[in-house]
Amino acid sequence: MELNPNWEICGEASDGLEAVHKTAELKPDMVIMDVQMPRLNGLEATRKIHAAAPGICVLIVTFYESSDLPQMVRDAGARGFVLKSELFEALTDAIETVMGSDRFFACPHSS
């Protein structure tokens, strides 16, 4: 799916460890990382990416809803997160926001 003609997907990874290696190899502007990943979860992979290349924007996507999530994402070095339940509505805004050196945290709706 093409959200913006100015964006180019340069790689994909099937697990967190591969994401870390591909990020080092491809040096993308942004990594979109799932929290639930085999071999190395997305938050740990984000920590490794951020430690090696703090200038790379990492945006976390997850089904996981928790009041602790914003702090966990910040601590890992990501610039924001989007819940998968709101992914299509928020993804374009999230990408443009974090690429503009700001942070984006799509918090769950309160019931």
N, CA and C atoms as an extended XYZ file, in Angstrom:
333
Properties=species:S:1:pos:R:3:atomname:S:1:resname:S:1:resid:I:1 pbc="F F F"
N         0.842       -1.171        0.000 N   MET     1
C         0.000        0.000        0.000 CA  MET     1
C         0.891        1.239        0.000 C   MET     1
N         0.606        2.148       -0.874 N   GLU     2
C         1.393        3.367       -0.985 CA  GLU     2
C         0.643        4.505       -0.302 C   GLU     2
N         1.181        4.993        0.810 N   LEU     3
C         0.551        6.079        1.542 CA  LEU     3
C         0.977        7.442        1.029 C   LEU     3
N         2.187        7.513        0.483 N   ASN     4
C         2.741        8.781        0.036 CA  ASN     4
C         3.750        8.498       -1.070 C   ASN     4
N         3.633        9.156       -2.210 N   PRO     5
C         4.560        8.880       -3.308 CA  PRO     5
C         6.006        9.283       -3.021 C   PRO     5
N         6.238       10.072       -1.977 N   ASN     6
C         7.600       10.475       -1.614 CA  ASN     6
C         8.305        9.472       -0.717 C   ASN     6
N         7.586        8.447       -0.277 N   TRP     7
C         8.157        7.434        0.605 CA  TRP     7
C         8.551        6.218       -0.208 C   TRP     7
N         9.637        5.595        0.185 N   GLU     8
C        10.099        4.381       -0.469 CA  GLU     8
C        10.420        3.331        0.589 C   GLU     8
N         9.861        2.147        0.416 N   ILE     9
C        10.188        1.046        1.322 CA  ILE     9
C        11.500        0.450        0.841 C   ILE     9
N        12.510        0.470        1.691 N   CYS    10
C        13.826       -0.011        1.279 CA  CYS    10
C        14.156       -1.379        1.847 C   CYS    10
N        13.329       -1.896        2.761 N   GLY    11
C        13.607       -3.208        3.317 CA  GLY    11
C        12.508       -3.671        4.238 C   GLY    11
N        12.506       -4.962        4.497 N   GLU    12
C        11.571       -5.572        5.428 CA  GLU    12
C        12.326       -6.609        6.242 C   GLU    12
N        11.851       -6.845        7.454 N   ALA    13
C        12.484       -7.836        8.325 CA  ALA    13
C        11.407       -8.726        8.925 C   ALA    13
N        11.739       -9.988        9.095 N   SER    14
C        10.771      -10.933        9.649 CA  SER    14
C        10.911      -11.091       11.158 C   SER    14
N        11.973      -10.545       11.744 N   ASP    15
C        12.141      -10.597       13.190 CA  ASP    15
C        12.984       -9.408       13.645 C   ASP    15
N        13.031       -9.207       14.956 N   GLY    16
C        13.732       -8.052       15.505 CA  GLY    16
C        15.221       -8.030       15.227 C   GLY    16
N        15.852       -9.183       15.292 N   LEU    17
C        17.288       -9.238       15.032 CA  LEU    17
C        17.597       -8.880       13.583 C   LEU    17
N        16.785       -9.387       12.672 N   GLU    18
C        16.965       -9.040       11.253 CA  GLU    18
C        16.720       -7.549       11.033 C   GLU    18
N        15.764       -6.978       11.762 N   ALA    19
C        15.499       -5.539       11.649 CA  ALA    19
C        16.718       -4.723       12.051 C   ALA    19
N        17.390       -5.133       13.112 N   VAL    20
C        18.599       -4.442       13.560 CA  VAL    20
C        19.682       -4.527       12.485 C   VAL    20
N        19.904       -5.710       11.943 N   HIS    21
C        20.936       -5.898       10.917 CA  HIS    21
C        20.612       -5.138        9.623 C   HIS    21
N        19.349       -5.200        9.193 N   LYS    22
C        18.971       -4.499        7.962 CA  LYS    22
C        19.038       -2.984        8.137 C   LYS    22
N        18.717       -2.511        9.326 N   THR    23
C        18.811       -1.076        9.571 CA  THR    23
C        20.262       -0.623        9.466 C   THR    23
N        21.173       -1.394       10.027 N   ALA    24
C        22.597       -1.052        9.936 CA  ALA    24
C        23.078       -1.088        8.486 C   ALA    24
N        22.576       -2.033        7.723 N   GLU    25
C        22.990       -2.180        6.330 CA  GLU    25
C        22.372       -1.117        5.424 C   GLU    25
N        21.069       -0.877        5.567 N   LEU    26
C        20.342       -0.006        4.638 CA  LEU    26
C        20.327        1.463        5.066 C   LEU    26
N        20.516        1.734        6.343 N   LYS    27
C        20.516        3.091        6.889 CA  LYS    27
C        19.299        3.911        6.435 C   LYS    27
N        18.104        3.433        6.750 N   PRO    28
C        16.896        4.168        6.342 CA  PRO    28
C        16.702        5.426        7.179 C   PRO    28
N        15.843        6.300        6.705 N   ASP    29
C        15.470        7.477        7.489 CA  ASP    29
C        14.559        7.081        8.640 C   ASP    29
N        13.749        6.035        8.404 N   MET    30
C        12.759        5.621        9.392 CA  MET    30
C        12.612        4.109        9.401 C   MET    30
N        12.325        3.585       10.589 N   VAL    31
C        11.990        2.174       10.765 CA  VAL    31
C        10.626        2.118       11.436 C   VAL    31
N         9.722        1.342       10.868 N   ILE    32
C         8.436        1.088       11.505 CA  ILE    32
C         8.551       -0.300       12.119 C   ILE    32
N         8.429       -0.362       13.436 N   MET    33
C         8.735       -1.576       14.194 CA  MET    33
C         7.519       -2.062       14.963 C   MET    33
N         7.223       -3.335       14.842 N   ASP    34
C         6.176       -3.963       15.642 CA  ASP    34
C         6.763       -4.341       17.000 C   ASP    34
N         5.988       -4.245       18.057 N   VAL    35
C         6.464       -4.650       19.372 CA  VAL    35
C         6.656       -6.158       19.427 C   VAL    35
N         5.690       -6.900       18.897 N   GLN    36
C         5.734       -8.362       18.944 CA  GLN    36
C         6.516       -8.893       17.753 C   GLN    36
N         7.778       -9.237       17.973 N   MET    37
C         8.626       -9.767       16.914 CA  MET    37
C         9.366      -10.983       17.449 C   MET    37
N         9.573      -12.001       16.610 N   PRO    38
C        10.358      -13.155       17.057 CA  PRO    38
C        11.834      -12.800       17.237 C   PRO    38
N        12.536      -13.631       17.957 N   ARG    39
C        13.978      -13.570       18.213 CA  ARG    39
C        14.415      -12.362       19.027 C   ARG    39
N        13.853      -11.206       18.788 N   LEU    40
C        14.189       -9.995       19.533 CA  LEU    40
C        12.970       -9.092       19.441 C   LEU    40
N        12.338       -8.797       20.576 N   ASN    41
C        11.104       -8.006       20.484 CA  ASN    41
C        11.395       -6.601       19.957 C   ASN    41
N        10.359       -5.931       19.519 N   GLY    42
C        10.514       -4.637       18.879 CA  GLY    42
C        11.121       -3.557       19.742 C   GLY    42
N        10.832       -3.582       21.045 N   LEU    43
C        11.428       -2.574       21.927 CA  LEU    43
C        12.923       -2.804       22.093 C   LEU    43
N        13.340       -4.060       22.229 N   GLU    44
C        14.775       -4.355       22.328 CA  GLU    44
C        15.484       -4.036       21.012 C   GLU    44
N        14.851       -4.373       19.894 N   ALA    45
C        15.437       -4.046       18.594 CA  ALA    45
C        15.565       -2.535       18.434 C   ALA    45
N        14.567       -1.802       18.890 N   THR    46
C        14.612       -0.339       18.830 CA  THR    46
C        15.763        0.197       19.672 C   THR    46
N        15.980       -0.363       20.861 N   ARG    47
C        17.107        0.065       21.704 CA  ARG    47
C        18.432       -0.107       20.962 C   ARG    47
N        18.593       -1.250       20.307 N   LYS    48
C        19.835       -1.518       19.573 CA  LYS    48
C        19.984       -0.565       18.388 C   LYS    48
N        18.909       -0.327       17.657 N   ILE    49
C        18.954        0.595       16.515 CA  ILE    49
C        19.286        2.000       17.005 C   ILE    49
N        18.610        2.435       18.056 N   HIS    50
C        18.834        3.786       18.582 CA  HIS    50
C        20.265        3.962       19.106 C   HIS    50
N        20.799        2.930       19.747 N   ALA    51
C        22.172        3.016       20.256 CA  ALA    51
C        23.181        3.121       19.120 C   ALA    51
N        22.941        2.395       18.035 N   ALA    52
C        23.876        2.392       16.909 CA  ALA    52
C        23.700        3.597       15.990 C   ALA    52
N        22.467        4.080       15.863 N   ALA    53
C        22.189        5.180       14.932 CA  ALA    53
C        21.042        6.022       15.479 C   ALA    53
N        21.326        6.899       16.445 N   PRO    54
C        20.255        7.661       17.088 CA  PRO    54
C        19.492        8.594       16.150 C   PRO    54
N        20.023        8.870       14.982 N   GLY    55
C        19.342        9.739       14.033 CA  GLY    55
C        18.245        9.059       13.243 C   GLY    55
N        18.173        7.738       13.301 N   ILE    56
C        17.124        7.012       12.575 CA  ILE    56
C        15.839        7.077       13.395 C   ILE    56
N        14.766        7.510       12.754 N   CYS    57
C        13.459        7.587       13.407 CA  CYS    57
C        12.875        6.189       13.512 C   CYS    57
N        12.429        5.820       14.690 N   VAL    58
C        11.729        4.549       14.865 CA  VAL    58
C        10.318        4.861       15.354 C   VAL    58
N         9.349        4.276       14.661 N   LEU    59
C         7.945        4.393       15.018 CA  LEU    59
C         7.456        2.991       15.357 C   LEU    59
N         6.903        2.826       16.539 N   ILE    60
C         6.421        1.535       17.006 CA  ILE    60
C         4.943        1.389       16.647 C   ILE    60
N         4.562        0.215       16.155 N   VAL    61
C         3.150       -0.127       15.967 CA  VAL    61
C         2.863       -1.350       16.825 C   VAL    61
N         1.672       -1.380       17.415 N   THR    62
C         1.350       -2.470       18.334 CA  THR    62
C        -0.146       -2.615       18.555 C   THR    62
N        -0.558       -3.818       18.933 N   PHE    63
C        -1.910       -4.062       19.435 CA  PHE    63
C        -1.947       -3.812       20.940 C   PHE    63
N        -0.777       -3.817       21.564 N   TYR    64
C        -0.621       -3.735       23.009 CA  TYR    64
C        -1.052       -2.362       23.512 C   TYR    64
N        -2.057       -2.319       24.371 N   GLU    65
C        -2.523       -1.070       24.954 CA  GLU    65
C        -2.184       -1.059       26.430 C   GLU    65
N        -1.455       -0.059       26.855 N   SER    66
C        -1.058        0.055       28.255 CA  SER    66
C        -0.722        1.503       28.560 C   SER    66
N        -1.004        1.914       29.775 N   SER    67
C        -0.631        3.274       30.178 CA  SER    67
C         0.890        3.405       30.279 C   SER    67
N         1.597        2.268       30.372 N   ASP    68
C         3.059        2.276       30.437 CA  ASP    68
C         3.714        2.384       29.061 C   ASP    68
N         2.942        2.153       28.018 N   LEU    69
C         3.526        2.088       26.671 CA  LEU    69
C         4.254        3.362       26.241 C   LEU    69
N         3.700        4.552       26.419 N   PRO    70
C         4.458        5.745       25.987 CA  PRO    70
C         5.854        5.823       26.603 C   PRO    70
N         5.963        5.519       27.900 N   GLN    71
C         7.279        5.577       28.549 CA  GLN    71
C         8.188        4.460       28.051 C   GLN    71
N         7.640        3.270       27.838 N   MET    72
C         8.439        2.150       27.327 CA  MET    72
C         8.997        2.482       25.944 C   MET    72
N         8.187        3.099       25.107 N   VAL    73
C         8.613        3.491       23.764 CA  VAL    73
C         9.695        4.562       23.843 C   VAL    73
N         9.489        5.562       24.677 N   ARG    74
C        10.506        6.613       24.863 CA  ARG    74
C        11.818        6.015       25.364 C   ARG    74
N        11.726        5.141       26.366 N   ASP    75
C        12.926        4.534       26.944 CA  ASP    75
C        13.698        3.714       25.913 C   ASP    75
N        12.997        3.127       24.975 N   ALA    76
C        13.648        2.328       23.930 CA  ALA    76
C        14.312        3.210       22.875 C   ALA    76
N        13.937        4.484       22.817 N   GLY    77
C        14.531        5.390       21.842 CA  GLY    77
C        13.664        5.670       20.630 C   GLY    77
N        12.442        5.128       20.618 N   ALA    78
C        11.530        5.402       19.495 CA  ALA    78
C        10.953        6.799       19.646 C   ALA    78
N        10.522        7.346       18.530 N   ARG    79
C         9.948        8.691       18.560 CA  ARG    79
C         8.446        8.685       18.731 C   ARG    79
N         7.840        7.500       18.687 N   GLY    80
C         6.398        7.455       18.880 CA  GLY    80
C         5.845        6.071       18.644 C   GLY    80
N         4.520        5.979       18.814 N   PHE    81
C         3.856        4.713       18.556 CA  PHE    81
C         2.456        4.954       18.035 C   PHE    81
N         1.937        3.950       17.356 N   VAL    82
C         0.573        3.958       16.838 CA  VAL    82
C        -0.022        2.595       17.171 C   VAL    82
N        -1.236        2.604       17.686 N   LEU    83
C        -1.930        1.345       17.918 CA  LEU    83
C        -2.411        0.786       16.586 C   LEU    83
N        -2.275       -0.512       16.407 N   LYS    84
C        -2.696       -1.130       15.149 CA  LYS    84
C        -4.181       -0.941       14.899 C   LYS    84
N        -4.966       -0.821       15.942 N   SER    85
C        -6.404       -0.599       15.772 CA  SER    85
C        -6.693        0.758       15.138 C   SER    85
N        -5.733        1.670       15.197 N   GLU    86
C        -5.887        3.008       14.626 CA  GLU    86
C        -4.865        3.272       13.523 C   GLU    86
N        -4.236        2.188       13.057 N   LEU    87
C        -3.103        2.315       12.153 CA  LEU    87
C        -3.407        3.111       10.898 C   LEU    87
N        -4.455        2.758       10.190 N   PHE    88
C        -4.706        3.412        8.915 CA  PHE    88
C        -5.081        4.871        9.082 C   PHE    88
N        -5.738        5.210       10.189 N   GLU    89
C        -6.105        6.601       10.424 CA  GLU    89
C        -4.903        7.445       10.842 C   GLU    89
N        -3.959        6.837       11.548 N   ALA    90
C        -2.885        7.618       12.173 CA  ALA    90
C        -1.518        7.480       11.518 C   ALA    90
N        -1.313        6.475       10.679 N   LEU    91
C         0.039        6.184       10.205 CA  LEU    91
C         0.664        7.336        9.417 C   LEU    91
N        -0.057        7.913        8.478 N   THR    92
C         0.506        9.010        7.692 CA  THR    92
C         0.906       10.178        8.591 C   THR    92
N         0.023       10.572        9.500 N   ASP    93
C         0.346       11.662       10.430 CA  ASP    93
C         1.541       11.314       11.304 C   ASP    93
N         1.594       10.074       11.773 N   ALA    94
C         2.698        9.653       12.636 CA  ALA    94
C         4.028        9.713       11.902 C   ALA    94
N         4.076        9.204       10.683 N   ILE    95
C         5.320        9.213        9.908 CA  ILE    95
C         5.780       10.641        9.649 C   ILE    95
N         4.876       11.478        9.185 N   GLU    96
C         5.259       12.863        8.879 CA  GLU    96
C         5.689       13.609       10.137 C   GLU    96
N         5.051       13.333       11.259 N   THR    97
C         5.404       14.001       12.512 CA  THR    97
C         6.791       13.598       12.990 C   THR    97
N         7.085       12.298       13.056 N   VAL    98
C         8.390       11.889       13.576 CA  VAL    98
C         9.511       12.200       12.601 C   VAL    98
N         9.239       12.192       11.312 N   MET    99
C        10.268       12.576       10.342 CA  MET    99
C        10.572       14.068       10.440 C   MET    99
N         9.618       14.830       10.958 N   GLY   100
C         9.822       16.259       11.185 CA  GLY   100
C        10.450       16.544       12.538 C   GLY   100
N        11.072       15.532       13.142 N   SER   101
C        11.791       15.649       14.414 CA  SER   101
C        10.890       15.928       15.607 C   SER   101
N         9.625       15.566       15.491 N   ASP   102
C         8.734       15.692       16.633 CA  ASP   102
C         8.372       14.290       17.096 C   ASP   102
N         7.609       14.187       18.143 N   ARG   103
C         7.193       12.890       18.666 CA  ARG   103
C         5.704       12.689       18.416 C   ARG   103
N         5.290       11.430       18.296 N   PHE   104
C         3.888       11.110       18.025 CA  PHE   104
C         3.502        9.913       18.872 C   PHE   104
N         2.550       10.120       19.788 N   PHE   105
C         2.082        9.047       20.640 CA  PHE   105
C         0.557        8.979       20.527 C   PHE   105
N         0.069        8.006       19.765 N   ALA   106
C        -1.369        7.809       19.598 CA  ALA   106
C        -1.866        7.007       20.783 C   ALA   106
N        -2.446        7.691       21.746 N   CYS   107
C        -2.887        7.024       22.964 CA  CYS   107
C        -4.272        6.427       22.773 C   CYS   107
N        -4.550        5.330       23.471 N   PRO   108
C        -5.856        4.697       23.366 CA  PRO   108
C        -6.972        5.659       23.761 C   PRO   108
N        -8.107        5.483       23.091 N   HIS   109
C        -9.276        6.282       23.446 CA  HIS   109
C        -9.774        5.848       24.815 C   HIS   109
N       -10.154        6.800       25.610 N   SER   110
C       -10.697        6.418       26.908 CA  SER   110
C       -12.177        6.097       26.759 C   SER   110
N       -12.618        5.064       27.476 N   SER   111
C       -14.005        4.628       27.384 CA  SER   111
C       -14.823        5.216       28.492 C   SER   111
